[in-house]
């Protein structure tokens, strides 16, 4: 069970990185489906690219920290006895919620800094 959650979280972090690459390289034009879609982002193409590039930088950082936390939790869970397995299952389960919240907050912060 713990190995499954470890792999799931690792794949999720890699998907975030893969989705952030085109935004960082400014390959995605203004649209309603992909990118940081806040009111500020739709003001101009230039603002769209600036907001999404800054968000992508934060997404790389958070996804990297997410991978690191995933590895640390997995290694610790393997070293400890199965009696503590429930604690680590809860930690693994909370990681996706935490990364989603951090990326949403990053989007709001980035859009507020763009003038």
Backbone as numpy.savetxt, mean C-alpha at the origin, in Angstrom:
# Nx Ny Nz CAx CAy CAz Cx Cy Cz
-1.70 -22.34 7.80 -2.52 -21.14 7.80 -1.66 -19.88 7.80
-0.62 -19.87 8.63 0.25 -18.69 8.71 1.00 -18.50 7.41
1.46 -19.57 6.80 2.16 -19.47 5.52 1.24 -18.89 4.45
0.00 -19.30 4.44 -0.98 -18.79 3.47 -1.17 -17.29 3.64
-1.32 -16.83 4.88 -1.48 -15.41 5.14 -0.22 -14.63 4.78
0.94 -15.22 5.04 2.21 -14.59 4.67 2.27 -14.36 3.17
1.96 -15.39 2.40 2.00 -15.29 0.94 0.96 -14.29 0.44
-0.24 -14.35 1.01 -1.31 -13.41 0.63 -0.86 -11.97 0.83
-0.30 -11.65 1.99 0.16 -10.29 2.28 1.31 -9.87 1.39
2.20 -10.80 1.10 3.32 -10.50 0.21 2.82 -10.17 -1.19
1.90 -10.94 -1.70 1.33 -10.70 -3.03 0.60 -9.36 -3.05
-0.14 -9.04 -2.01 -0.86 -7.78 -1.93 0.10 -6.59 -1.99
1.19 -6.66 -1.27 2.19 -5.58 -1.29 2.82 -5.45 -2.68
3.10 -6.57 -3.32 3.67 -6.51 -4.67 2.69 -5.93 -5.69
1.41 -6.22 -5.52 0.39 -5.63 -6.40 0.35 -4.11 -6.23
0.44 -3.65 -4.99 0.46 -2.21 -4.75 1.65 -1.56 -5.46
2.81 -2.19 -5.37 4.00 -1.66 -6.04 3.80 -1.64 -7.55
3.29 -2.74 -8.10 3.08 -2.83 -9.55 2.08 -1.77 -10.02
1.03 -1.54 -9.25 0.03 -0.53 -9.64 0.57 0.89 -9.50
1.54 1.10 -8.62 2.09 2.44 -8.42 3.10 2.83 -9.49
3.73 1.86 -10.14 4.77 2.17 -11.13 4.27 3.08 -12.27
3.15 2.75 -12.94 2.70 3.65 -14.02 2.30 5.03 -13.51
1.81 5.11 -12.28 1.47 6.42 -11.72 2.73 7.23 -11.46
3.78 6.58 -10.98 5.04 7.27 -10.74 5.67 7.76 -12.05
5.57 6.95 -13.08 6.15 7.31 -14.38 5.26 8.24 -15.20
4.14 8.66 -14.61 3.19 9.58 -15.24 2.64 9.03 -16.56
2.37 7.73 -16.59 1.84 7.08 -17.79 0.31 7.09 -17.83
-0.32 7.37 -16.70 -1.78 7.29 -16.61 -2.37 8.69 -16.73
-3.25 8.86 -17.71 -3.92 10.14 -17.90 -5.09 10.25 -16.91
-5.63 11.44 -16.80 -6.75 11.68 -15.90 -7.90 10.75 -16.29
-8.42 10.03 -15.29 -9.53 9.10 -15.53 -10.31 8.90 -14.24
-11.40 8.15 -14.33 -12.24 7.93 -13.15 -11.96 6.59 -12.48
-11.01 5.80 -12.97 -10.86 4.43 -12.47 -9.52 4.13 -11.80
-8.47 4.80 -12.21 -7.13 4.38 -11.77 -6.31 5.59 -11.39
-5.87 5.63 -10.16 -5.07 6.74 -9.66 -5.74 7.36 -8.45
-5.13 8.43 -7.93 -5.71 9.15 -6.80 -6.82 10.03 -7.37
-8.05 9.70 -7.00 -9.20 10.38 -7.58 -9.90 11.24 -6.53
-9.24 12.32 -6.17 -9.83 13.30 -5.28 -10.15 14.54 -6.11
-10.99 15.41 -5.61 -11.39 16.59 -6.39 -10.19 17.38 -6.88
-9.20 17.53 -6.04 -7.99 18.30 -6.40 -7.29 17.68 -7.61
-7.31 16.36 -7.74 -6.59 15.69 -8.84 -7.18 16.01 -10.20
-8.44 16.39 -10.25 -9.10 16.63 -11.53 -8.96 18.07 -12.02
-8.26 18.90 -11.29 -8.15 20.31 -11.69 -7.35 20.51 -12.97
-6.31 19.72 -13.16 -5.54 19.79 -14.41 -4.72 18.52 -14.56
-4.24 18.31 -15.77 -3.40 17.13 -16.05 -2.11 17.20 -15.23
-1.55 18.40 -15.11 -0.30 18.57 -14.36 -0.50 18.23 -12.88
-1.59 18.70 -12.29 -1.86 18.39 -10.88 -2.13 16.90 -10.72
-2.84 16.30 -11.67 -3.10 14.85 -11.63 -1.78 14.08 -11.53
-0.83 14.43 -12.42 0.45 13.72 -12.42 1.25 13.98 -11.15
1.25 15.21 -10.66 2.01 15.52 -9.44 1.46 14.75 -8.24
0.13 14.75 -8.09 -0.49 14.05 -6.96 -0.22 12.56 -7.05
-0.39 11.98 -8.23 -0.21 10.54 -8.37 1.25 10.12 -8.23
2.16 10.97 -8.69 3.58 10.64 -8.53 3.98 10.66 -7.05
3.53 11.68 -6.33 3.83 11.73 -4.89 3.19 10.57 -4.15
1.94 10.24 -4.53 1.27 9.11 -3.89 2.03 7.81 -4.18
2.50 7.64 -5.41 3.22 6.42 -5.78 4.49 6.27 -4.95
5.19 7.39 -4.69 6.38 7.33 -3.83 6.00 6.81 -2.45
4.91 7.31 -1.90 4.47 6.85 -0.59 4.00 5.40 -0.64
3.38 5.02 -1.73 2.92 3.63 -1.88 4.11 2.69 -1.89
5.20 3.07 -2.58 6.42 2.25 -2.58 6.93 2.09 -1.15
6.99 3.20 -0.43 7.48 3.17 0.95 6.62 2.28 1.82
5.30 2.49 1.80 4.40 1.71 2.64 4.39 0.25 2.25
4.42 -0.04 0.96 4.44 -1.45 0.53 5.74 -2.13 0.96
6.84 -1.40 0.92 8.12 -1.96 1.37 8.08 -2.24 2.87
7.54 -1.31 3.64 7.40 -1.52 5.08 6.44 -2.67 5.37
5.43 -2.79 4.55 4.44 -3.86 4.66 5.11 -5.22 4.46
5.98 -5.30 3.44 6.71 -6.55 3.18 7.64 -6.87 4.35
8.32 -5.85 4.85 9.22 -6.05 5.98 8.45 -6.55 7.21
7.32 -5.91 7.52 6.50 -6.35 8.66 5.99 -7.76 8.45
5.60 -8.08 7.23 5.12 -9.42 6.90 6.20 -10.47 7.17
7.40 -10.18 6.74 8.52 -11.12 6.94 8.83 -11.27 8.43
8.87 -10.15 9.15 9.17 -10.20 10.58 8.12 -11.02 11.33
6.84 -10.76 11.05 5.78 -11.50 11.72 5.86 -12.98 11.38
6.16 -13.30 10.13 6.25 -14.71 9.74 7.40 -15.41 10.45
8.57 -14.77 10.47 9.74 -15.39 11.11 9.49 -15.60 12.61
8.93 -14.60 13.26 8.63 -14.74 14.69 7.60 -15.84 14.92
6.60 -15.91 14.07 5.55 -16.93 14.25 6.09 -18.34 14.05
7.07 -18.49 13.16 7.67 -19.81 12.94 8.52 -20.21 14.14
9.18 -19.25 14.75 10.06 -19.54 15.88 9.29 -19.85 17.17
8.08 -19.31 17.29 7.31 -19.53 18.51 6.46 -20.79 18.41
5.94 -21.20 19.52 5.14 -22.43 19.57 3.78 -22.22 18.92
3.12 -23.29 18.49 1.79 -23.19 17.89 0.73 -22.61 18.81
0.99 -22.57 20.10 0.02 -22.01 21.03 -0.22 -20.53 20.76
0.77 -19.86 20.21 0.66 -18.43 19.92 0.20 -18.16 18.49
-0.20 -19.19 17.78 -0.56 -19.04 16.37 -1.71 -18.05 16.17
-2.67 -18.04 17.05 -3.82 -17.16 16.91 -3.41 -15.69 16.91
-2.46 -15.34 17.74 -1.97 -13.96 17.80 -1.40 -13.55 16.45
-0.62 -14.43 15.84 0.00 -14.10 14.57 -1.00 -14.11 13.42
-2.00 -14.94 13.51 -3.06 -14.91 12.49 -3.78 -13.56 12.55
-4.02 -13.06 13.75 -4.65 -11.74 13.88 -3.75 -10.64 13.34
-2.45 -10.72 13.63 -1.51 -9.71 13.10 -1.48 -9.73 11.59
-1.42 -10.92 10.99 -1.43 -11.04 9.54 -2.73 -10.48 8.96
-3.83 -10.71 9.65 -5.12 -10.25 9.16 -5.25 -8.73 9.22
-4.58 -8.12 10.17 -4.66 -6.66 10.31 -3.76 -5.91 9.34
-2.73 -6.55 8.82 -1.80 -5.86 7.92 -2.49 -5.24 6.70
-3.37 -5.94 5.98 -4.00 -5.31 4.81 -4.85 -4.09 5.17
-5.51 -4.14 6.31 -6.32 -3.00 6.74 -5.42 -1.80 7.04
-4.31 -2.07 7.69 -3.37 -0.99 8.03 -2.77 -0.37 6.78
-2.38 -1.17 5.81 -1.79 -0.61 4.59 -2.82 0.18 3.79
-4.05 -0.28 3.74 -5.10 0.45 3.03 -5.34 1.81 3.69
-5.38 1.83 5.00 -5.59 3.09 5.72 -4.42 4.05 5.48
-3.20 3.54 5.52 -2.03 4.39 5.30 -2.01 4.97 3.88
-2.37 4.17 2.90 -2.37 4.65 1.51 -3.47 5.69 1.30
-4.62 5.51 1.93 -5.69 6.50 1.83 -5.27 7.81 2.48
-4.68 7.73 3.66 -4.21 8.94 4.34 -3.13 9.62 3.51
-2.23 8.84 2.91 -1.19 9.41 2.06 -1.80 10.16 0.88
-2.86 9.63 0.29 -3.52 10.30 -0.83 -4.08 11.65 -0.41
-4.68 11.71 0.75 -5.25 12.97 1.24 -4.14 13.97 1.54
-3.08 13.52 2.17 -1.95 14.41 2.51 -1.31 14.95 1.23
-1.09 14.08 0.26 -0.46 14.50 -0.99 -1.32 15.54 -1.69
-2.62 15.29 -1.78 -3.48 16.24 -2.49 -3.58 17.57 -1.76
-3.45 17.57 -0.44 -3.51 18.84 0.30 -2.22 19.64 0.14
-1.10 19.00 -0.18 0.17 19.70 -0.36 0.33 20.30 -1.76
-0.45 19.84 -2.72 -0.36 20.35 -4.08 -1.18 21.62 -4.17
-0.53 22.68 -4.55 -1.24 23.96 -4.64 -1.70 24.27 -6.04
